[in-house]
Amino acid sequence: MPSRSRPVPEDDVDGTGRSAARARLRESLAQWMFIVPAGAYLLLFFGYPIVKNVVMGFQQYTATTFYTGAAPFVGLQNYAKILTSDLFSKAFVTTILFTAGSIIGQFVFGLALALFFQRRFPLGGVLRSLLLLPWLLPLVVSATTWKWMLDTDTGVVNDALGRLHLLSSGVPWLTGTSEALVSVILVNIWVGIPFNTAILYGGLQDIPTHLYEAAKLDGAGPVTSFRYVTWPLLRPVASVVLVLGVVYTLKVLDIILVVTGGGPANATETLATQSYELSFQQFDFGRGAAMSNVLIVMSLVFALVYLRAHRRAQHA
């Protein structure tokens, strides 16, 4: 005879439903317990300073404001002053040259070292660890060391070039208008190479080795393998490295201040150094905030344009 299913009591159904509801509630509370502290931290230490900086850009915020507490609203007056100043256009071009030169140098050398360290050889791990030293040292220490090395009269760079008979006279690395910009770019490249190498090396490690074996069986050489195997799979990591590199380089301040101080003749003056000088040397915090807001807009525009172009390239 066919068996009959025993009906489930209504109390058991209600109890099971209540237990499931309590489990969902506990899970939701646990999720919020993780989200709320992180959100509060971001709002307090990142959101509030950014909002305060934007507000200060529309105020006449000076040293007297700290005592009087009154910072009158001046609208776009701060932005009009900095955009029409004599130094802005020169600082803007210098910022673009400094950023482009630094990013290209850091990425090219970082990628070359990442490809080099992908091969297995004795003491490879030790060399990779030593490569991180420029990244771990305080930037003020690194910049001070490079300033001594690039000194025209007593620097070891000119001394080495002279001993190799490559130069008859010392190069004015820090006193020439063209040489000074090249010097700070080289120093920033030296500082940024470890970061690029570490991230790109991690991306190379995620590429399956059997793809290289298949390409080798098809007769592909090192250049062809890099073009059709390495670069397409490394492109997402490269995009992150480039975006972060641009955002970081736009706000580089300590290297330039220590090595050249923005000179000679404002040859190494960037928007970041101008923002610092307006805020902490002239104590015009309103115009300094406006200048830093220009840097924020530049970073956002580059990130959006680059990521959108990268997304289109992936779809294509």
GUROKOL-430787 format. One record per residue (C-alpha): residue number from 1; residue in three letters; x, y, z. Coordinates in Angstrom, 2 decimals. Example, Ala and Ser with C-alpha at 12.3 -4.5 7.8 and 13.67 -1.06 7.14 Angstrom:
BEGIN
+-----+------+---------+---------+---------+
! seq ! type !    east !   north !      up !
+-----+------+---------+---------+---------+
!   1 !  ala !   12.30 !   -4.50 !    7.80 !
!   2 !  ser !   13.67 !   -1.06 !    7.14 !
+-----+------+---------+---------+---------+
! end
This chain:
BEGIN
+-----+------+---------+---------+---------+
! seq ! type !    east !   north !      up !
+-----+------+---------+---------+---------+
!   1 !  met !    0.00 !    0.00 !    0.00 !
!   2 !  pro !    1.25 !    3.52 !   -0.75 !
!   3 !  ser !    2.70 !    5.27 !    2.27 !
!   4 !  arg !    1.16 !    8.48 !    3.40 !
!   5 !  ser !    3.38 !   11.43 !    4.33 !
!   6 !  arg !    2.96 !   12.60 !    7.83 !
!   7 !  pro !    1.73 !   16.23 !    7.97 !
!   8 !  val !    4.19 !   18.69 !    9.55 !
!   9 !  pro !    2.73 !   20.37 !   12.60 !
!  10 !  glu !    2.10 !   24.06 !   12.23 !
!  11 !  asp !    4.19 !   24.77 !   15.35 !
!  12 !  asp !    7.24 !   23.16 !   13.74 !
!  13 !  val !    6.82 !   25.25 !   10.58 !
!  14 !  asp !    6.58 !   28.46 !   12.60 !
!  15 !  gly !    9.60 !   27.47 !   14.70 !
!  16 !  thr !   11.70 !   26.72 !   11.61 !
!  17 !  gly !   10.71 !   30.03 !   10.03 !
!  18 !  arg !   11.58 !   31.96 !   13.18 !
!  19 !  ser !   14.96 !   30.22 !   13.41 !
!  20 !  ala !   15.76 !   31.08 !    9.80 !
!  21 !  ala !   14.71 !   34.69 !   10.38 !
!  22 !  arg !   16.94 !   34.92 !   13.47 !
!  23 !  ala !   19.86 !   33.43 !   11.51 !
!  24 !  arg !   19.41 !   35.98 !    8.74 !
!  25 !  leu !   19.21 !   38.78 !   11.30 !
!  26 !  arg !   22.43 !   37.63 !   12.99 !
!  27 !  glu !   24.17 !   37.43 !    9.63 !
!  28 !  ser !   22.99 !   40.91 !    8.69 !
!  29 !  leu !   24.14 !   42.33 !   12.04 !
!  30 !  ala !   27.54 !   40.67 !   11.62 !
!  31 !  gln !   27.93 !   42.24 !    8.18 !
!  32 !  trp !   27.02 !   45.69 !    9.49 !
!  33 !  met !   29.47 !   45.28 !   12.37 !
!  34 !  phe !   32.25 !   45.02 !    9.79 !
!  35 !  ile !   30.92 !   47.72 !    7.46 !
!  36 !  val !   30.05 !   50.47 !    9.97 !
!  37 !  pro !   33.53 !   50.85 !   11.57 !
!  38 !  ala !   35.23 !   50.87 !    8.16 !
!  39 !  gly !   32.72 !   53.37 !    6.80 !
!  40 !  ala !   33.09 !   55.60 !    9.85 !
!  41 !  tyr !   36.88 !   55.49 !    9.51 !
!  42 !  leu !   36.73 !   56.45 !    5.82 !
!  43 !  leu !   34.28 !   59.29 !    6.46 !
!  44 !  leu !   36.26 !   60.65 !    9.40 !
!  45 !  phe !   39.81 !   60.44 !    8.08 !
!  46 !  phe !   39.24 !   60.67 !    4.31 !
!  47 !  gly !   35.82 !   62.15 !    3.63 !
!  48 !  tyr !   35.95 !   65.02 !    6.13 !
!  49 !  pro !   39.43 !   66.32 !    5.09 !
!  50 !  ile !   38.44 !   66.27 !    1.41 !
!  51 !  val !   35.16 !   68.10 !    2.07 !
!  52 !  lys !   36.94 !   70.59 !    4.34 !
!  53 !  asn !   39.59 !   71.20 !    1.67 !
!  54 !  val !   36.91 !   71.83 !   -0.97 !
!  55 !  val !   35.11 !   74.27 !    1.32 !
!  56 !  met !   38.35 !   76.10 !    2.15 !
!  57 !  gly !   38.95 !   76.61 !   -1.58 !
!  58 !  phe !   35.91 !   78.91 !   -1.63 !
!  59 !  gln !   36.88 !   80.86 !    1.49 !
!  60 !  gln !   39.40 !   83.53 !    2.35 !
!  61 !  tyr !   41.16 !   81.24 !    4.78 !
!  62 !  thr !   44.35 !   82.78 !    6.20 !
!  63 !  ala !   46.38 !   82.63 !    9.40 !
!  64 !  thr !   44.10 !   85.18 !   11.07 !
!  65 !  thr !   41.15 !   82.86 !   10.53 !
!  66 !  phe !   42.52 !   80.53 !   13.22 !
!  67 !  tyr !   42.20 !   83.35 !   15.75 !
!  68 !  thr !   39.07 !   85.15 !   14.58 !
!  69 !  gly !   37.16 !   82.07 !   13.40 !
!  70 !  ala !   35.74 !   84.04 !   10.46 !
!  71 !  ala !   36.57 !   82.83 !    6.94 !
!  72 !  pro !   34.43 !   84.84 !    4.50 !
!  73 !  phe !   33.08 !   83.12 !    1.41 !
!  74 !  val !   34.78 !   84.45 !   -1.73 !
!  75 !  gly !   33.36 !   82.09 !   -4.35 !
!  76 !  leu !   35.71 !   81.35 !   -7.24 !
!  77 !  gln !   38.10 !   84.17 !   -6.36 !
!  78 !  asn !   40.81 !   81.81 !   -5.11 !
!  79 !  tyr !   40.63 !   79.73 !   -8.28 !
!  80 !  ala !   40.73 !   82.87 !  -10.45 !
!  81 !  lys !   43.88 !   84.06 !   -8.66 !
!  82 !  ile !   45.80 !   80.81 !   -9.01 !
!  83 !  leu !   44.71 !   80.12 !  -12.59 !
!  84 !  thr !   45.69 !   83.60 !  -13.75 !
!  85 !  ser !   48.98 !   83.78 !  -11.86 !
!  86 !  asp !   52.26 !   83.93 !  -13.76 !
!  87 !  leu !   53.60 !   80.72 !  -12.22 !
!  88 !  phe !   50.54 !   78.51 !  -12.79 !
!  89 !  ser !   51.07 !   77.81 !  -16.49 !
!  90 !  lys !   54.76 !   77.05 !  -15.97 !
!  91 !  ala !   54.04 !   74.89 !  -12.93 !
!  92 !  phe !   51.32 !   73.06 !  -14.85 !
!  93 !  val !   53.69 !   72.20 !  -17.71 !
!  94 !  thr !   56.39 !   71.18 !  -15.23 !
!  95 !  thr !   53.90 !   68.93 !  -13.45 !
!  96 !  ile !   52.97 !   67.20 !  -16.71 !
!  97 !  leu !   56.64 !   66.72 !  -17.69 !
!  98 !  phe !   57.59 !   65.51 !  -14.23 !
!  99 !  thr !   54.67 !   63.07 !  -14.08 !
! 100 !  ala !   55.11 !   61.72 !  -17.62 !
! 101 !  gly !   58.87 !   61.28 !  -17.28 !
! 102 !  ser !   58.57 !   59.61 !  -13.89 !
! 103 !  ile !   55.78 !   57.23 !  -14.90 !
! 104 !  ile !   57.46 !   56.15 !  -18.15 !
! 105 !  gly !   60.80 !   55.56 !  -16.43 !
! 106 !  gln !   59.34 !   53.74 !  -13.44 !
! 107 !  phe !   57.15 !   51.49 !  -15.57 !
! 108 !  val !   59.80 !   50.61 !  -18.17 !
! 109 !  phe !   62.52 !   49.82 !  -15.63 !
! 110 !  gly !   60.04 !   48.13 !  -13.29 !
! 111 !  leu !   58.73 !   45.88 !  -16.06 !
! 112 !  ala !   62.25 !   45.04 !  -17.22 !
! 113 !  leu !   63.30 !   44.04 !  -13.70 !
! 114 !  ala !   60.09 !   42.06 !  -13.18 !
! 115 !  leu !   60.78 !   40.07 !  -16.36 !
! 116 !  phe !   64.39 !   39.60 !  -15.24 !
! 117 !  phe !   63.44 !   38.29 !  -11.80 !
! 118 !  gln !   60.88 !   35.92 !  -13.34 !
! 119 !  arg !   63.80 !   33.69 !  -14.26 !
! 120 !  arg !   65.17 !   31.40 !  -11.56 !
! 121 !  phe !   68.81 !   31.99 !  -10.61 !
! 122 !  pro !   70.90 !   31.85 !   -7.42 !
! 123 !  leu !   70.25 !   34.64 !   -4.91 !
! 124 !  gly !   67.25 !   35.85 !   -6.90 !
! 125 !  gly !   65.15 !   36.20 !   -3.76 !
! 126 !  val !   67.90 !   38.16 !   -2.00 !
! 127 !  leu !   68.20 !   40.58 !   -4.91 !
! 128 !  arg !   64.43 !   41.10 !   -5.00 !
! 129 !  ser !   64.52 !   41.92 !   -1.29 !
! 130 !  leu !   67.36 !   44.40 !   -1.74 !
! 131 !  leu !   65.46 !   46.04 !   -4.57 !
! 132 !  leu !   62.80 !   47.14 !   -2.06 !
! 133 !  leu !   65.26 !   49.26 !   -0.08 !
! 134 !  pro !   64.65 !   52.51 !   -2.03 !
! 135 !  trp !   60.93 !   52.08 !   -1.38 !
! 136 !  leu !   61.43 !   51.40 !    2.34 !
! 137 !  leu !   63.78 !   54.32 !    3.05 !
! 138 !  pro !   62.21 !   57.63 !    4.16 !
! 139 !  leu !   61.91 !   59.95 !    1.17 !
! 140 !  val !   63.69 !   62.76 !    2.98 !
! 141 !  val !   66.71 !   60.51 !    3.54 !
! 142 !  ser !   66.73 !   59.35 !   -0.08 !
! 143 !  ala !   66.33 !   62.89 !   -1.42 !
! 144 !  thr !   69.11 !   64.23 !    0.83 !
! 145 !  thr !   71.46 !   61.46 !   -0.32 !
! 146 !  trp !   70.72 !   62.18 !   -3.97 !
! 147 !  lys !   71.21 !   65.91 !   -3.41 !
! 148 !  trp !   74.71 !   65.18 !   -2.12 !
! 149 !  met !   75.42 !   62.77 !   -4.98 !
! 150 !  leu !   74.30 !   65.26 !   -7.65 !
! 151 !  asp !   76.23 !   68.23 !   -6.26 !
! 152 !  thr !   78.14 !   69.96 !   -9.05 !
! 153 !  asp !   81.43 !   70.31 !   -7.17 !
! 154 !  thr !   81.54 !   67.50 !   -4.62 !
! 155 !  gly !   78.97 !   65.01 !   -5.93 !
! 156 !  val !   79.99 !   61.44 !   -6.69 !
! 157 !  val !   78.03 !   61.45 !   -9.96 !
! 158 !  asn !   80.14 !   64.15 !  -11.59 !
! 159 !  asp !   83.26 !   62.65 !  -10.04 !
! 160 !  ala !   82.51 !   59.23 !  -11.55 !
! 161 !  leu !   81.71 !   60.73 !  -14.97 !
! 162 !  gly !   84.95 !   62.69 !  -14.87 !
! 163 !  arg !   87.04 !   59.65 !  -13.93 !
! 164 !  leu !   85.49 !   57.77 !  -16.86 !
! 165 !  his !   86.44 !   60.68 !  -19.13 !
! 166 !  leu !   82.82 !   61.10 !  -20.20 !
! 167 !  leu !   82.71 !   64.77 !  -19.17 !
! 168 !  ser !   85.32 !   67.49 !  -19.14 !
! 169 !  ser !   83.39 !   69.65 !  -16.65 !
! 170 !  gly !   80.76 !   69.01 !  -14.02 !
! 171 !  val !   77.09 !   68.92 !  -14.99 !
! 172 !  pro !   74.96 !   71.45 !  -13.05 !
! 173 !  trp !   72.44 !   68.81 !  -11.98 !
! 174 !  leu !   70.84 !   71.05 !   -9.34 !
! 175 !  thr !   71.62 !   74.54 !  -10.61 !
! 176 !  gly !   70.78 !   74.30 !  -14.31 !
! 177 !  thr !   67.16 !   74.93 !  -15.26 !
! 178 !  ser !   66.93 !   71.94 !  -17.60 !
! 179 !  glu !   69.21 !   69.66 !  -15.60 !
! 180 !  ala !   67.33 !   70.25 !  -12.33 !
! 181 !  leu !   64.06 !   68.95 !  -13.75 !
! 182 !  val !   65.86 !   65.90 !  -15.14 !
! 183 !  ser !   67.47 !   65.33 !  -11.74 !
! 184 !  val !   64.22 !   65.27 !   -9.77 !
! 185 !  ile !   62.67 !   63.00 !  -12.41 !
! 186 !  leu !   65.59 !   60.56 !  -12.07 !
! 187 !  val !   65.32 !   60.58 !   -8.28 !
! 188 !  asn !   61.57 !   59.93 !   -8.44 !
! 189 !  ile !   62.14 !   57.11 !  -10.94 !
! 190 !  trp !   64.66 !   55.54 !   -8.56 !
! 191 !  val !   62.14 !   55.74 !   -5.70 !
! 192 !  gly !   59.23 !   54.31 !   -7.74 !
! 193 !  ile !   60.96 !   51.38 !   -9.46 !
! 194 !  pro !   60.55 !   48.94 !   -6.51 !
! 195 !  phe !   56.77 !   49.48 !   -6.36 !
! 196 !  asn !   56.36 !   48.88 !  -10.10 !
! 197 !  thr !   58.63 !   45.84 !  -10.01 !
! 198 !  ala !   56.83 !   44.24 !   -7.05 !
! 199 !  ile !   53.33 !   44.66 !   -8.50 !
! 200 !  leu !   54.28 !   43.66 !  -12.05 !
! 201 !  tyr !   56.26 !   40.67 !  -10.78 !
! 202 !  gly !   53.19 !   39.48 !   -8.90 !
! 203 !  gly !   51.14 !   39.83 !  -12.09 !
! 204 !  leu !   53.70 !   37.82 !  -14.05 !
! 205 !  gln !   53.54 !   35.02 !  -11.49 !
! 206 !  asp !   49.81 !   34.60 !  -12.15 !
! 207 !  ile !   50.31 !   33.90 !  -15.87 !
! 208 !  pro !   50.09 !   30.10 !  -16.49 !
! 209 !  thr !   53.39 !   28.62 !  -17.64 !
! 210 !  his !   51.69 !   26.25 !  -20.09 !
! 211 !  leu !   50.80 !   29.26 !  -22.27 !
! 212 !  tyr !   54.50 !   29.98 !  -22.77 !
! 213 !  glu !   55.13 !   26.31 !  -23.51 !
! 214 !  ala !   52.37 !   26.29 !  -26.13 !
! 215 !  ala !   53.72 !   29.50 !  -27.68 !
! 216 !  lys !   57.22 !   28.00 !  -27.79 !
! 217 !  leu !   55.90 !   24.90 !  -29.54 !
! 218 !  asp !   54.29 !   27.17 !  -32.13 !
! 219 !  gly !   57.68 !   28.74 !  -32.81 !
! 220 !  ala !   57.16 !   31.99 !  -30.89 !
! 221 !  gly !   60.29 !   33.76 !  -29.69 !
! 222 !  pro !   60.69 !   35.92 !  -26.57 !
! 223 !  val !   59.37 !   39.07 !  -28.27 !
! 224 !  thr !   56.36 !   37.30 !  -29.77 !
! 225 !  ser !   55.58 !   35.57 !  -26.47 !
! 226 !  phe !   55.68 !   38.89 !  -24.66 !
! 227 !  arg !   53.44 !   40.54 !  -27.24 !
! 228 !  tyr !   50.75 !   37.86 !  -27.49 !
! 229 !  val !   50.95 !   36.12 !  -24.10 !
! 230 !  thr !   52.56 !   38.27 !  -21.41 !
! 231 !  trp !   51.26 !   41.74 !  -22.23 !
! 232 !  pro !   47.57 !   40.88 !  -22.81 !
! 233 !  leu !   47.40 !   39.00 !  -19.49 !
! 234 !  leu !   49.47 !   41.61 !  -17.66 !
! 235 !  arg !   47.46 !   44.58 !  -18.93 !
! 236 !  pro !   44.97 !   44.72 !  -16.00 !
! 237 !  val !   47.84 !   44.83 !  -13.50 !
! 238 !  ala !   49.66 !   47.41 !  -15.61 !
! 239 !  ser !   46.55 !   49.60 !  -15.61 !
! 240 !  val !   46.43 !   49.62 !  -11.82 !
! 241 !  val !   50.15 !   50.40 !  -11.60 !
! 242 !  leu !   49.89 !   53.29 !  -14.05 !
! 243 !  val !   46.83 !   54.86 !  -12.42 !
! 244 !  leu !   48.31 !   54.63 !   -8.93 !
! 245 !  gly !   51.63 !   55.92 !  -10.23 !
! 246 !  val !   50.06 !   59.01 !  -11.79 !
! 247 !  val !   47.99 !   59.79 !   -8.69 !
! 248 !  tyr !   51.05 !   59.44 !   -6.47 !
! 249 !  thr !   53.42 !   61.37 !   -8.75 !
! 250 !  leu !   51.09 !   64.34 !   -9.14 !
! 251 !  lys !   51.34 !   64.99 !   -5.40 !
! 252 !  val !   55.09 !   64.38 !   -4.99 !
! 253 !  leu !   56.37 !   67.14 !   -2.75 !
! 254 !  asp !   59.19 !   66.08 !   -0.44 !
! 255 !  ile !   61.60 !   64.96 !   -3.16 !
! 256 !  ile !   61.40 !   68.29 !   -5.00 !
! 257 !  leu !   61.58 !   70.38 !   -1.83 !
! 258 !  val !   64.66 !   68.58 !   -0.54 !
! 259 !  val !   66.58 !   68.19 !   -3.82 !
! 260 !  thr !   65.93 !   71.55 !   -5.53 !
! 261 !  gly !   63.42 !   73.48 !   -3.42 !
! 262 !  gly !   61.44 !   74.23 !   -6.58 !
! 263 !  gly !   64.38 !   76.05 !   -8.19 !
! 264 !  pro !   66.41 !   77.17 !   -9.89 !
! 265 !  ala !   64.23 !   79.99 !  -11.27 !
! 266 !  asn !   61.10 !   77.90 !  -10.54 !
! 267 !  ala !   62.30 !   75.24 !  -13.02 !
! 268 !  thr !   61.09 !   72.40 !  -10.78 !
! 269 !  glu !   58.05 !   74.19 !   -9.35 !
! 270 !  thr !   54.99 !   71.94 !   -9.64 !
! 271 !  leu !   51.37 !   72.39 !   -8.62 !
! 272 !  ala !   52.05 !   70.35 !   -5.47 !
! 273 !  thr !   54.95 !   72.56 !   -4.39 !
! 274 !  gln !   52.92 !   75.68 !   -5.18 !
! 275 !  ser !   50.08 !   74.40 !   -3.01 !
! 276 !  tyr !   52.56 !   73.79 !   -0.17 !
! 277 !  glu !   54.11 !   77.24 !   -0.52 !
! 278 !  leu !   50.73 !   78.99 !   -0.59 !
! 279 !  ser !   49.52 !   77.12 !    2.50 !
! 280 !  phe !   52.59 !   76.86 !    4.73 !
! 281 !  gln !   54.87 !   79.66 !    3.61 !
! 282 !  gln !   52.47 !   82.42 !    2.59 !
! 283 !  phe !   49.76 !   81.08 !    4.95 !
! 284 !  asp !   47.07 !   81.63 !    2.33 !
! 285 !  phe !   45.22 !   78.40 !    3.02 !
! 286 !  gly !   42.31 !   79.28 !    0.76 !
! 287 !  arg !   44.44 !   79.51 !   -2.37 !
! 288 !  gly !   46.52 !   76.53 !   -1.23 !
! 289 !  ala !   43.36 !   74.45 !   -0.89 !
! 290 !  ala !   42.19 !   75.61 !   -4.31 !
! 291 !  met !   45.51 !   74.53 !   -5.84 !
! 292 !  ser !   45.28 !   71.10 !   -4.22 !
! 293 !  asn !   41.71 !   70.76 !   -5.49 !
! 294 !  val !   43.06 !   71.32 !   -9.01 !
! 295 !  leu !   45.42 !   68.39 !   -8.42 !
! 296 !  ile !   42.51 !   66.23 !   -7.26 !
! 297 !  val !   40.53 !   67.06 !  -10.39 !
! 298 !  met !   43.55 !   66.26 !  -12.58 !
! 299 !  ser !   43.97 !   62.88 !  -10.89 !
! 300 !  leu !   40.28 !   62.02 !  -11.25 !
! 301 !  val !   40.17 !   63.07 !  -14.90 !
! 302 !  phe !   43.22 !   60.99 !  -15.78 !
! 303 !  ala !   41.92 !   57.95 !  -13.89 !
! 304 !  leu !   38.49 !   58.12 !  -15.54 !
! 305 !  val !   39.87 !   58.69 !  -19.05 !
! 306 !  tyr !   42.50 !   55.98 !  -18.76 !
! 307 !  leu !   40.19 !   53.36 !  -17.25 !
! 308 !  arg !   37.52 !   54.08 !  -19.86 !
! 309 !  ala !   40.06 !   53.76 !  -22.69 !
! 310 !  his !   41.34 !   50.53 !  -21.14 !
! 311 !  arg !   37.80 !   49.14 !  -20.93 !
! 312 !  arg !   37.19 !   49.98 !  -24.58 !
! 313 !  ala !   40.44 !   48.28 !  -25.56 !
! 314 !  gln !   39.41 !   45.14 !  -23.69 !
! 315 !  his !   36.04 !   45.04 !  -25.45 !
! 316 !  ala !   37.72 !   45.57 !  -28.81 !
+-----+------+---------+---------+---------+
! end
